[in-house]
Amino acid sequence: MTENSETLLSKKGMVLALIGIFALYFTQCAFGIITPAINSLAVHFEGTPLTTILLANTITGVVSIPVSILVGMWVKWGYRKWAILGLVIATLGGAFPFFMGDVTSYEPVIASRVLVGIGLGMVNPLAGALVIELFTGKKRALYLGIGNLVFFGGGMIYQMLSGGLANIGWNYHFLAYFLTVIPFILVAVFLPEPAKLRAKKGVAVQDAKKEEPKVDASAPKPPLPASVFGYVAIAFVVIMFDMPAVFLCSTMLAEGGMGDAGVAGVVSSLFTGGGMIAGAIFAVVYAATKRKVFAVFTLCSAVSMFIIFNATSAIVFGLGMILLGIGHIGVFTAAQEAGGKASPAVRVGVTNGMMMAAMNLGVFFASYYMEFAAVTFPQMGIGAPVLASGVLLLVCAVLFFFVPGCIKPKQLPAASASGSSENSEV
């Protein structure tokens, strides 16, 4: 058995470590704080093109992509150090426009969102990587699922707080970033540092057993197996195909006479609710399906698209959004878990950074995919990208079900797989 939480941490230490990890998960959805305030921004900055207003909502994810990858590569600097630095930048950078209530230029808002992207880019790869590095088997699947449950729960709290503050004034919603102070304290106190835990354990082992072999620190890092890139590709493709229903939610409801903006707000939030359900059930589904977990959750997304496309009421549309949230986060969590399992321990941070980049890129490229689908199938109306996604996701689900070998992790030599004791599990 290789090093994991069961050997690096006591039971009490595991509980405290999980408090820090889940506190970090809670902060990752802070990028959504601006979403309920888009209309307030458009009203205050009258004359600013809507595309520029919306840029504040999308630029955060784009900026976070290279930052997440770089932090994943340099995670050895310290999980806690990166987390503290990232949260400070995201909180202060996100909140400062509150103090500029009389500003008429939109540039400060864009600058604020760039800083949020940099800060959250530092934070995003850390929580999942810690779960992958410290836990194995059922515990890893369970805590990754719970982590995404906390992620979406945090997002709902951030957005509800932001929406309430936006009713006071256009700049008041920026105060919601200060909610991060609470999880920040928990992260600063409890977030574990695997390198220190491993070093401490190594000293204890050497005291008891002098012949403990030493690790050559100058040795080159083992390469990432090809399967890791396969998992990243799966996450990117499925997320890209999922997003049209999310982007078109309010438009399809209005076009179909199913509800106004208020109804759209409730229905769109059900996607987040579905993500929370996925986090809660992921470990159970994974235990029952193993490698077919990709097919199961992708099929869930495919079915949701057909329900949404054919919906004639907000209730049915909402059911589709719940199923979409379950499939969306289920696939991403499965890719995150499998990619971490296939990676050498020293490359887990890089892998998780790539996963977060895949998520953000999938969302970014979804708008271009939607435009392509709409132009290619104009006869299908506004929902063309949704129906096209349903068909493509169904094809992906079939492939994932019948070709499990194409996503099977590459086996690593024991010396290179430290921290990944279950690479042989299929």
C-alpha positions in Angstrom: 0.0 0.0 0.0 1.4 3.4 -1.0 1.3 6.6 0.9 -2.2 8.1 1.3 -4.3 9.7 4.0 -4.5 6.4 5.9 -0.8 6.4 6.4 0.0 10.1 6.4 -2.8 11.4 8.7 -4.4 10.3 11.9 -8.2 10.1 12.0 -8.4 13.5 13.6 -5.9 14.8 11.1 -8.1 13.5 8.2 -11.1 15.4 9.6 -9.2 18.6 9.9 -7.6 18.1 6.4 -11.1 17.6 4.9 -12.3 20.8 6.6 -9.5 22.7 4.8 -10.1 21.0 1.5 -13.9 21.5 1.4 -13.4 25.1 2.5 -11.2 25.5 -0.6 -13.9 23.8 -2.8 -16.4 26.3 -1.4 -14.5 29.3 -2.8 -14.1 28.0 -6.4 -17.5 29.0 -7.5 -17.0 32.7 -6.6 -16.6 33.4 -10.3 -20.4 33.3 -10.5 -20.9 36.2 -8.2 -21.3 38.6 -11.2 -24.0 36.6 -13.0 -27.1 37.9 -11.0 -25.8 41.4 -11.4 -25.5 41.5 -15.2 -28.7 43.5 -15.7 -27.6 46.0 -13.0 -24.3 46.5 -14.8 -26.0 46.9 -18.1 -28.3 49.6 -16.6 -25.6 51.5 -14.9 -23.2 51.4 -17.8 -25.8 52.3 -20.3 -24.3 52.6 -23.8 -21.8 49.9 -23.2 -22.3 47.1 -25.7 -23.9 44.0 -24.2 -21.0 41.9 -25.5 -18.6 44.0 -23.4 -20.9 43.7 -20.4 -20.9 39.9 -20.8 -17.1 39.9 -21.3 -16.8 40.4 -17.5 -18.6 37.1 -17.1 -16.4 35.1 -19.5 -13.0 36.6 -19.2 -12.5 35.1 -15.7 -12.6 31.6 -16.9 -10.3 32.4 -19.9 -7.7 34.0 -17.6 -7.8 31.2 -15.1 -6.8 28.6 -17.7 -3.1 29.3 -18.1 -2.9 30.2 -14.4 -4.4 26.8 -13.4 -1.9 24.9 -15.6 1.1 26.8 -14.3 0.0 26.4 -10.7 -0.4 22.7 -11.4 3.1 22.5 -12.7 4.5 24.5 -9.7 2.3 23.1 -7.0 5.4 21.9 -5.1 5.7 25.6 -3.9 3.0 24.6 -1.5 -0.7 24.0 -1.6 -1.4 26.3 1.3 0.7 29.1 -0.1 -1.0 29.0 -3.5 -4.4 28.8 -1.9 -3.8 31.8 0.4 -2.3 33.9 -2.4 -5.0 33.0 -4.8 -7.9 33.8 -2.3 -6.3 37.1 -1.4 -6.1 38.2 -5.0 -9.6 36.9 -5.9 -11.2 38.5 -2.9 -9.6 41.9 -3.0 -9.5 42.0 -6.8 -13.2 41.0 -7.0 -14.4 43.4 -4.3 -12.6 46.7 -5.1 -15.2 48.0 -7.6 -17.6 48.4 -4.7 -15.6 51.5 -3.7 -16.1 53.0 -7.2 -19.8 53.6 -7.1 -19.6 56.7 -9.3 -17.4 55.3 -12.0 -18.8 55.5 -15.6 -16.1 53.5 -17.3 -16.5 49.7 -17.5 -12.7 49.0 -17.5 -12.5 48.7 -13.7 -15.1 45.9 -13.8 -13.1 44.1 -16.5 -9.9 44.6 -14.5 -11.6 43.2 -11.4 -12.7 40.1 -13.2 -9.2 39.5 -14.6 -7.9 39.6 -11.0 -10.6 37.1 -10.0 -9.5 34.8 -12.8 -5.9 35.0 -11.7 -6.8 34.3 -8.1 -9.2 31.5 -8.7 -6.8 30.1 -11.4 -4.4 29.6 -8.5 -7.1 28.0 -6.3 -8.9 25.7 -8.9 -6.4 22.9 -9.3 -5.7 22.5 -5.5 -8.7 20.9 -3.8 -9.2 18.1 -6.3 -5.4 17.4 -6.5 -5.3 17.1 -2.7 -8.1 14.6 -2.6 -6.5 12.6 -5.3 -3.1 12.7 -3.6 -4.3 11.9 -0.1 -7.1 9.4 -0.7 -7.6 6.2 -2.7 -10.5 4.0 -3.8 -14.0 4.6 -2.5 -12.8 7.5 -0.2 -11.3 9.3 -3.2 -14.5 9.0 -5.2 -16.6 9.9 -2.2 -14.6 13.1 -1.3 -14.4 14.2 -5.0 -18.1 13.9 -5.2 -18.7 15.8 -1.9 -16.2 18.4 -3.0 -18.3 19.1 -6.1 -21.4 19.2 -3.9 -19.7 21.9 -1.7 -18.5 23.6 -4.9 -22.1 24.0 -6.2 -23.5 24.7 -2.8 -21.0 27.6 -2.4 -22.0 28.8 -5.9 -25.7 29.0 -4.9 -24.8 30.9 -1.7 -22.5 33.3 -3.5 -25.1 34.0 -6.2 -28.1 34.4 -3.8 -26.0 36.9 -1.8 -24.9 38.7 -4.9 -28.4 39.0 -6.2 -29.7 40.5 -3.0 -26.9 43.0 -2.8 -27.3 43.9 -6.5 -30.9 45.1 -5.6 -29.3 47.8 -3.4 -27.0 49.2 -6.1 -25.0 48.1 -9.1 -21.7 48.0 -7.2 -23.0 46.4 -4.0 -22.8 42.8 -5.4 -19.0 43.0 -5.3 -19.2 42.9 -1.5 -20.2 39.2 -1.9 -16.5 38.4 -2.5 -15.9 39.1 1.2 -17.8 36.0 2.0 -14.6 34.2 1.0 -13.0 35.4 4.3 -14.7 32.6 6.2 -13.4 29.7 4.1 -10.1 31.6 3.8 -9.5 31.2 7.5 -10.4 27.5 7.4 -8.0 27.0 4.5 -5.2 28.9 6.2 -5.5 26.9 9.4 -6.5 23.4 8.2 -5.4 22.9 4.5 -2.9 19.9 4.5 0.5 20.0 2.9 1.3 16.5 1.5 5.0 17.2 1.1 5.4 18.1 4.8 3.3 15.2 5.8 5.3 12.8 3.7 8.6 14.3 5.0 7.5 13.9 8.6 6.5 10.3 7.9 9.8 9.6 6.1 11.7 10.8 9.2 9.7 8.5 11.4 10.2 5.5 9.1 13.9 6.1 8.9 14.2 6.2 12.7 12.5 2.8 12.9 14.0 1.3 9.8 17.5 2.5 8.8 17.5 0.8 5.4 14.7 3.0 4.1 15.6 3.8 0.5 16.2 7.4 -0.4 14.5 9.1 -3.3 16.7 10.9 -5.9 15.4 14.4 -5.9 17.3 15.2 -9.2 15.6 12.3 -11.1 13.4 13.5 -14.0 9.7 13.5 -13.3 7.8 10.6 -14.9 5.8 11.6 -18.0 2.0 11.7 -17.9 0.5 8.6 -19.5 -1.5 9.1 -22.7 -4.7 8.1 -20.9 -4.6 11.3 -18.8 -4.9 13.4 -22.0 -7.8 11.1 -23.0 -9.6 11.9 -19.8 -9.0 15.6 -20.3 -10.4 15.4 -23.8 -13.5 13.6 -22.5 -14.1 16.4 -20.0 -13.6 19.1 -22.6 -15.9 17.5 -25.2 -18.8 16.6 -22.9 -18.7 20.0 -21.1 -18.8 21.8 -24.5 -21.8 19.8 -25.7 -23.6 20.3 -22.3 -23.4 24.1 -22.2 -25.8 25.1 -25.1 -28.9 24.2 -22.9 -27.5 26.4 -20.1 -26.8 29.4 -22.3 -30.1 29.1 -24.1 -32.3 28.4 -21.0 -33.9 31.9 -20.7 -34.3 32.3 -24.5 -35.9 28.9 -25.0 -38.3 29.5 -22.1 -39.3 32.9 -23.5 -39.6 31.7 -27.1 -41.7 28.7 -26.0 -44.0 30.8 -23.8 -42.9 28.8 -20.7 -41.9 31.7 -18.5 -40.4 35.1 -18.0 -37.0 36.1 -16.7 -38.0 35.2 -13.1 -39.0 31.7 -14.1 -35.7 31.4 -16.1 -33.8 32.3 -13.0 -35.4 29.5 -11.0 -35.1 26.9 -13.9 -31.5 27.7 -14.6 -30.6 27.3 -11.0 -31.8 23.7 -11.2 -28.7 23.0 -13.3 -26.7 23.8 -10.2 -29.0 21.7 -8.1 -28.3 18.8 -10.5 -24.6 19.3 -10.0 -25.1 19.1 -6.2 -27.0 15.8 -6.7 -24.1 14.5 -8.8 -21.7 15.3 -6.1 -23.8 13.5 -3.5 -24.3 10.3 -5.6 -21.0 10.1 -7.5 -19.3 7.6 -5.1 -22.3 5.2 -5.2 -22.6 5.4 -9.0 -18.9 4.9 -9.4 -18.8 1.9 -7.2 -21.6 0.3 -9.1 -20.4 1.1 -12.7 -16.6 1.4 -12.5 -15.3 2.4 -15.9 -18.8 2.6 -17.3 -19.4 5.6 -15.1 -18.5 7.9 -18.1 -21.2 6.2 -20.2 -23.8 6.5 -17.5 -23.4 10.2 -16.8 -22.9 11.1 -20.5 -26.2 9.2 -21.2 -27.8 11.3 -18.5 -26.7 14.5 -20.3 -27.9 13.2 -23.6 -31.4 12.4 -22.3 -31.6 15.8 -20.7 -31.0 17.5 -24.0 -33.9 15.7 -25.6 -36.2 16.6 -22.7 -35.2 20.2 -22.8 -35.6 20.5 -26.6 -39.1 19.0 -26.5 -40.2 20.7 -23.3 -43.5 22.6 -23.3 -43.6 23.6 -19.7 -41.1 25.1 -17.2 -41.5 22.0 -15.0 -40.4 19.6 -17.7 -37.6 22.0 -18.8 -36.5 22.2 -15.2 -36.4 18.4 -15.0 -34.1 18.4 -18.0 -31.8 21.0 -16.3 -31.5 18.8 -13.2 -30.5 15.8 -15.3 -28.1 17.9 -17.3 -26.4 19.1 -14.0 -26.1 15.5 -12.9 -24.5 14.3 -16.1 -22.3 17.4 -16.5 -20.6 17.2 -13.1 -20.7 13.4 -13.1 -18.6 13.2 -16.2 -16.2 15.9 -15.0 -15.7 14.2 -11.6 -15.2 10.8 -13.2 -12.5 12.3 -15.5 -10.9 14.1 -12.6 -10.8 10.9 -10.5 -9.5 8.7 -13.3 -7.0 11.2 -14.5 -5.6 11.5 -11.0 -5.4 7.7 -10.6 -3.5 7.3 -13.8 -1.0 10.0 -13.0 2.2 9.7 -11.1 1.9 11.3 -7.7 4.3 14.1 -8.5 2.2 15.0 -11.6 -1.2 15.1 -10.0 -1.2 18.9 -9.7 -0.5 19.2 -13.4 -3.3 16.8 -14.2 -5.8 18.6 -12.1 -4.7 21.9 -13.6 -5.4 20.5 -17.1 -8.8 19.3 -16.0 -9.8 22.7 -14.8 -8.5 24.2 -18.1 -10.6 21.6 -20.0 -13.7 22.8 -18.0 -13.1 26.5 -18.8 -12.2 25.8 -22.4 -15.3 23.7 -22.9 -17.4 26.5 -21.7 -15.6 29.1 -23.8 -15.8 27.1 -27.1 -19.4 26.1 -26.5 -20.5 29.5 -27.8 -18.7 28.9 -31.1 -20.1 25.3 -31.3 -23.6 26.8 -30.7 -23.2 29.2 -33.6 -22.0 26.5 -35.9 -25.0 24.2 -35.0 -27.5 27.1 -35.4 -26.1 27.9 -38.9 -25.9 24.3 -39.9 -29.5 23.4 -38.8 -31.5 26.6 -39.0 -34.7 24.5 -39.6 -34.6 23.3 -36.0 -35.0 26.8 -34.6 -33.4 28.3 -31.5 -33.0 24.9 -29.9 -30.8 23.5 -32.8 -27.6 23.4 -30.7 -29.5 21.6 -27.9 -30.8 18.8 -30.2 -27.4 18.5 -31.9 -25.8 18.1 -28.5 -28.3 15.4 -27.5 -27.4 13.4 -30.6 -23.6 13.9 -30.1 -23.7 13.1 -26.4 -25.7 9.9 -27.2 -22.9 8.8 -29.6 -20.3 9.6 -26.9 -22.2 7.6 -24.3 -22.4 4.6 -26.6 -18.6 4.8 -27.3 -17.8 5.1 -23.6 -20.0 2.1 -22.9 -18.7 -0.3 -25.5 -15.1 0.8 -25.8 -14.0 0.9 -22.1 -10.4 0.0 -23.1 -10.0 3.4 -24.8 -10.2 5.2 -21.4 -8.4 2.6 -19.3 -5.5 4.2 -17.3 -2.0 3.3 -18.4 -0.3 1.2 -15.8 2.7 2.8 -14.2 5.9 1.3 -12.7 5.6 1.1 -8.9 8.4 3.5 -8.4 6.7 6.1 -10.5 3.2 5.7 -9.1 3.8 6.7 -5.5 0.5 7.8 -4.1 -1.6 6.0 -6.7 -1.9 2.6 -5.2 -5.0 1.7 -7.2 -3.8 2.2 -10.7 -4.5 -1.4 -11.4 -8.1 -1.1 -10.5 -10.4 -1.2 -13.5 
